[in-house]
Amino acid sequence: MKGNNIITSILLFICFALYVAIELKIPCQAGEKECGANTKRLEAQNDSLNQSNLLLDEKYRSFQEKTDSLQEKLSSTKQIIVQLKNKQHEKVNTIDALNNDELFGFFSKFNTESTGTK
C-alpha cells in the first residue's frame, strides 16, 4: 500500500506540474517572437518559389517539345544531304567513266555522233 501511495503521489505531482506549465504559458522570448514572423515570411517565400518552379517546369516542357521538333528536322535534313551527296557522286562517277569524245560532248553540249548516216 505504501508503494501505491508513493506512485500516486508522483503521478499527482507530474499532473500538477503539467497543469501549471500549460496555464502559465511561459512568455516568448524576443527571438521566439521573431521566429513566428520568420516562419510566415519563409512560408510566403516558399509559396512564391513553388509558383516560379511551376512556371519553369512549363517552360522546360515547351523547350523539350521544341528540341524534339528540331531533332526531327535535323534528322530529315541529314537524310536529304546524304541523298544529294549520293546523286552528286553518281554524276561524278558517270562523268569519270566517259572517254575523251564523250567528255567533249558532255561539256560542250556537242554531239559527236552523226545522225542518220551509215
WOLIN-V499588 format. One record per helix or strand of 3 or more residues. SS is the DSSP state (H for helix, E for strand). FROM is the first residue (numbers start at 1). TO is the last residue. If there is no record, write none. Layout:
SS/FROM/TO ; SS/FROM/TO
This chain:
H/2/24 ; H/30/96 ; H/100/108
